[in-house]
Amino acid sequence: MIKKTKLADVAVWGRIPPPIGGMAVHLRRLRPYLTEAGITIQMYSIGRVSSAHPEVKQVSNHRFAWFFSLLLGRCEPIHYVFSDNILARFAASLLAVLRGTKVVLRIGSESVSHAAVSKRFLERFMIRFAIRHVTVVVGVSEEICSLATLMGAKRVIHVPGFIPETCDEKLLPDEVRAFLEAGNNPVMLASGEVHDPDDDDLYGAYALLDLLERDSTLRLIFYAYKITLGAGPQERLAKEILKRGIQGRYFLFRSETDLLPAMLNCALMIRPTSTDGDSNSIREALHADLPVIASDCVKRPEGVITFPAGNLNAMHETVLMVLNDLEQFRQKVRSLPKPNHAKPIVNLFIEFIGCVQ
């Protein structure tokens, strides 16, 4: 007789890094708290095929077969869904409807608002169905929570995605350290995925290029991640940096490492996004006592200094204002509360485990 392996308490539709990204980092930092509470998880990578990991089951190439195995066979009692794919969210909600599975849908971007007004009827139907039928929606911002409530969610919880690092400080990459030590002026820090400017300069990589070209006193490290896009946009940005002759002040660091070590060594963080979610990196910077400047494209956490989105003059003036009185802004950041958002998620899982036992 074949002995069946015990299922995990929670199936996670997502994975820990690599690749680096807000949701992946959230999960990696959540794991120690789950382990401490005795909660077991099984991670499923359902997006694009990524590097192998012993704790992650790659189901990207057979998603439909995997989903039907959940629907018709053995299935973890709780599912924590990170994916912003509409079909994945819809599929997860079917588990809740057809099997009574506890489904926690985490929303960390504007994907829901875009899908809700999509020109495609099927997309609008699937996202509204998912929002209404999952067990609980966890929104990382108040705006996302309000939208989920308006769309008919049964239960909505506001829990920002940031969880403080619980392990020892990681080493600063040698290339980053060399750049920091190569000049005397303060260094700004930015991060995100590089998009082509004609498409959408989502994380402001080109806006920051314009900023540094305008002011020769400014220096910047841009941690460039590959999450959904390839290396092409990064290569084109690197060529543009050389073309404008600011490679000594604009360091494009193509990274798979955390931002925290750089945060502890830079003067301020800047996030000139055109749209945004809650931004784990902003909350991490504030937790590390690093002043943060960001566009006002969404409501920002307490302590962030904002400027009008897309306004280069305002961004420049705000940067100079902070750099000219840096210690005062650091003191303001140090006085902010330092919340830990792992506990509400752990408590939610404990509640559901009690319900299904």
C-alpha positions in Angstrom: 0.0 0.0 0.0 1.4 3.4 -1.0 1.5 5.8 1.8 0.2 9.3 0.9 2.4 12.2 1.9 0.8 14.7 4.2 -0.3 17.9 2.5 1.0 21.3 3.6 -1.3 23.6 5.5 -1.1 26.3 2.9 -0.5 26.2 -0.9 1.2 29.4 -2.1 0.6 30.4 -5.7 4.0 32.1 -6.0 7.6 31.7 -5.0 10.5 33.0 -3.1 13.4 34.7 -5.0 14.9 34.4 -7.5 13.6 36.4 -9.3 13.5 39.4 -6.9 10.2 41.1 -6.6 8.0 42.6 -3.9 5.7 39.5 -3.7 8.6 37.1 -3.7 10.5 39.0 -1.0 7.2 39.2 1.1 6.9 35.4 1.0 10.6 34.8 1.8 10.3 37.0 4.9 6.9 35.6 5.9 8.2 32.0 6.0 10.1 32.2 9.3 7.0 33.5 11.0 4.9 30.7 9.5 7.5 28.1 10.6 7.5 29.6 14.2 3.7 29.2 14.2 3.9 25.6 13.0 2.3 26.3 9.6 3.6 24.4 6.7 3.6 25.7 3.1 4.0 24.4 -0.4 5.0 26.9 -3.1 3.9 26.5 -6.7 5.5 28.6 -9.4 2.7 29.2 -11.9 4.1 32.2 -13.8 6.9 32.1 -16.4 9.4 29.3 -16.0 12.1 30.3 -13.5 15.1 28.8 -11.9 14.7 25.6 -10.0 14.4 25.6 -6.2 14.1 22.5 -4.0 11.1 24.0 -2.1 9.2 25.2 -5.2 7.1 23.0 -7.5 7.3 24.4 -11.1 3.8 24.0 -12.7 4.1 26.7 -15.3 4.2 24.2 -18.2 1.2 22.2 -17.0 -1.0 24.7 -15.2 -4.3 23.3 -16.4 -3.4 19.8 -15.4 -2.2 21.0 -12.1 -5.4 23.0 -11.4 -7.6 20.1 -12.3 -5.6 17.9 -10.0 -6.5 20.4 -7.2 -10.1 20.5 -8.3 -10.6 16.7 -8.5 -7.9 15.2 -6.2 -6.1 16.0 -3.0 -5.9 19.7 -2.3 -4.3 21.8 0.4 -7.0 23.4 2.7 -5.7 27.0 2.3 -4.4 28.7 -0.8 -2.5 32.0 -0.7 -2.6 33.5 -4.2 0.0 36.0 -5.2 -0.4 35.8 -9.0 -1.8 38.9 -10.7 -2.8 36.7 -13.7 -6.6 37.0 -14.2 -7.0 33.4 -15.1 -5.1 32.2 -12.0 -7.2 34.4 -9.8 -10.4 33.1 -11.4 -9.2 29.5 -11.1 -8.4 30.0 -7.4 -11.9 31.4 -6.8 -13.3 28.2 -8.4 -11.6 26.2 -5.7 -13.4 28.2 -3.1 -16.8 27.8 -4.8 -16.5 24.1 -5.8 -14.4 22.7 -3.0 -15.0 25.1 -0.2 -11.2 25.7 0.0 -10.1 28.8 2.0 -8.6 31.1 -0.7 -6.7 34.2 0.3 -6.2 36.5 -2.7 -3.3 39.0 -2.1 -3.5 42.1 -4.4 -0.5 44.3 -4.5 -0.8 46.4 -7.7 -3.3 48.2 -9.9 -4.0 45.0 -11.9 -7.6 44.7 -10.4 -8.6 48.2 -11.3 -7.3 47.7 -14.9 -9.1 44.4 -15.3 -12.3 45.8 -13.8 -12.5 48.4 -16.7 -11.1 46.1 -19.4 -12.7 46.3 -22.8 -12.8 42.5 -22.8 -16.0 41.2 -21.2 -14.4 37.9 -20.1 -11.6 39.7 -18.2 -14.2 41.9 -16.4 -16.3 38.9 -15.6 -13.4 36.7 -14.3 -11.9 39.4 -12.0 -15.3 40.3 -10.5 -16.1 36.6 -10.0 -12.8 36.1 -8.3 -13.1 39.1 -6.0 -16.6 38.1 -5.0 -16.0 34.4 -4.3 -12.5 34.1 -2.7 -12.6 33.7 1.1 -10.7 36.9 1.8 -9.0 39.6 -0.2 -5.8 41.0 1.3 -5.1 44.4 -0.2 -1.7 46.2 0.4 -3.3 49.6 0.2 -6.5 51.3 1.3 -7.4 52.1 -2.3 -7.2 48.4 -3.3 -9.3 47.4 -0.3 -11.9 50.0 -1.1 -12.1 48.8 -4.7 -12.4 45.1 -3.6 -15.2 46.1 -1.3 -17.0 47.9 -4.0 -16.7 44.9 -6.3 -18.4 42.7 -3.7 -15.7 41.0 -1.8 -16.9 38.9 1.2 -14.1 40.0 3.5 -11.3 42.5 2.9 -8.2 43.0 5.1 -5.7 45.8 4.6 -2.2 44.4 5.2 0.8 46.2 3.5 3.2 43.6 2.0 6.4 44.8 3.8 7.9 42.5 6.4 11.2 43.4 8.0 14.2 41.2 7.3 14.7 38.7 10.1 18.1 37.3 9.1 21.6 38.9 9.4 22.4 41.9 7.2 23.5 40.8 3.7 26.8 42.0 2.3 26.8 45.0 0.0 27.7 43.9 -3.5 31.3 44.9 -4.4 30.3 46.9 -7.5 27.9 48.9 -5.4 30.4 49.6 -2.7 33.0 50.7 -5.3 30.5 53.2 -6.8 29.6 54.6 -3.4 33.3 55.1 -2.6 34.1 56.6 -5.9 32.7 60.1 -5.2 32.0 62.5 -2.4 28.4 63.6 -3.1 25.5 61.7 -1.5 24.1 58.8 -3.5 20.4 58.3 -4.2 18.9 54.8 -4.6 16.1 53.6 -6.9 14.9 50.2 -8.0 12.5 48.5 -10.3 12.2 46.9 -13.7 13.5 48.9 -16.7 10.8 49.6 -19.3 11.3 51.2 -22.7 10.4 54.9 -22.5 8.1 54.7 -25.5 6.2 51.9 -23.7 5.9 53.2 -20.1 8.8 54.4 -18.0 7.0 52.7 -15.1 9.8 52.9 -12.5 11.2 56.2 -13.7 14.6 54.9 -15.0 14.6 57.4 -17.8 13.1 60.2 -15.7 16.1 59.8 -13.4 18.4 59.9 -16.4 17.0 63.3 -17.2 17.4 64.4 -13.6 21.1 63.5 -13.5 21.7 65.1 -16.9 20.2 68.3 -15.5 22.2 68.3 -12.3 25.8 67.3 -12.3 26.0 67.1 -8.5 23.6 64.1 -8.3 24.6 60.5 -8.1 22.3 57.4 -8.4 22.3 53.6 -8.1 19.4 52.0 -9.9 18.8 48.4 -8.9 17.4 46.9 -12.1 15.5 43.7 -11.7 14.1 41.3 -14.4 10.7 40.2 -13.3 8.5 40.0 -16.4 10.7 41.6 -19.0 14.0 40.4 -20.5 17.4 42.1 -20.6 16.7 44.1 -23.7 15.3 47.3 -22.0 18.2 47.2 -19.5 20.7 47.1 -22.4 19.0 50.0 -24.2 19.1 52.1 -20.9 22.8 51.3 -20.5 23.5 52.6 -24.0 21.5 55.8 -23.3 23.5 56.4 -20.1 26.8 56.1 -22.1 25.4 58.3 -24.8 24.6 61.1 -22.3 28.0 60.7 -20.7 26.8 60.2 -17.1 28.0 56.6 -16.5 30.2 57.9 -13.7 27.1 59.1 -11.8 24.3 56.8 -12.9 25.1 53.2 -11.9 22.7 50.7 -13.5 23.2 47.7 -11.3 21.6 44.6 -12.8 20.6 42.8 -9.6 19.1 39.7 -8.1 20.0 40.8 -4.6 18.0 42.7 -1.9 18.0 46.4 -1.6 18.5 46.5 2.2 22.4 46.6 2.2 22.3 49.5 -0.3 19.6 51.3 1.7 21.9 51.3 4.7 24.6 53.0 2.7 22.7 55.6 0.5 21.5 59.1 1.4 17.9 58.7 0.2 15.6 56.6 -1.8 13.7 58.0 -4.8 10.7 56.3 -6.6 9.4 58.3 -9.5 6.8 55.7 -10.6 4.0 56.5 -13.0 1.7 54.0 -11.3 2.3 52.0 -8.2 1.1 49.6 -5.6 2.0 50.0 -1.9 5.7 49.5 -2.7 7.5 47.2 -0.2 10.8 49.0 -1.1 9.4 52.3 0.2 8.3 50.7 3.5 11.7 48.9 3.8 13.6 52.2 3.3 11.5 53.9 6.0 12.1 51.0 8.3 15.8 51.4 7.7 15.6 55.1 8.6 16.2 56.2 5.0 14.4 59.3 3.7 12.1 58.5 0.7 11.1 60.8 -2.1 8.3 59.5 -4.4 5.8 60.6 -7.0 2.2 61.2 -5.8 0.7 58.7 -8.3 -0.8 56.8 -5.3 -1.2 57.5 -1.6 2.2 57.0 0.0 3.0 55.8 3.5 3.4 58.3 6.3 6.8 60.0 6.2 7.3 59.9 2.4 8.1 63.2 0.7 6.1 63.4 -2.5 6.2 65.4 -5.8 3.7 65.6 -8.7 4.1 62.5 -10.8 5.8 63.2 -14.2 7.0 66.6 -13.1 10.8 66.7 -13.6 11.2 70.3 -12.1 9.3 69.3 -9.0 11.3 66.1 -8.6 14.5 68.1 -8.9 13.4 70.7 -6.3 12.3 68.0 -3.9 15.6 66.1 -4.2 17.6 69.3 -3.5 15.3 70.2 -0.6 15.9 66.8 1.1 19.7 66.7 0.4 20.2 70.2 1.7 18.6 69.3 5.1 19.3 65.5 5.1 19.8 65.1 8.9 16.5 66.7 9.7 14.7 64.4 7.3 16.5 61.4 8.8 15.3 62.4 12.2 11.7 62.5 11.0 12.0 59.1 9.5 13.5 57.7 12.7 10.5 58.9 14.7 8.0 56.9 12.5 6.4 53.7 13.9 8.0 50.4 12.7 5.1 48.0 12.1 5.6 44.3 11.2 2.9 43.0 8.8 3.6 39.3 9.2 1.4 38.8 12.2 -2.0 39.5 10.5 -1.2 37.0 7.8 -0.1 34.3 10.3 -3.2 34.9 12.4 -5.4 34.6 9.3 -3.9 31.2 8.5 -4.2 30.1 12.1 -7.9 31.0 12.0 -8.5 29.1 8.8 -6.5 26.0 10.0 -8.8 25.9 13.0 -11.9 26.1 10.7 -10.8 23.1 8.5 -9.5 20.8 11.2 
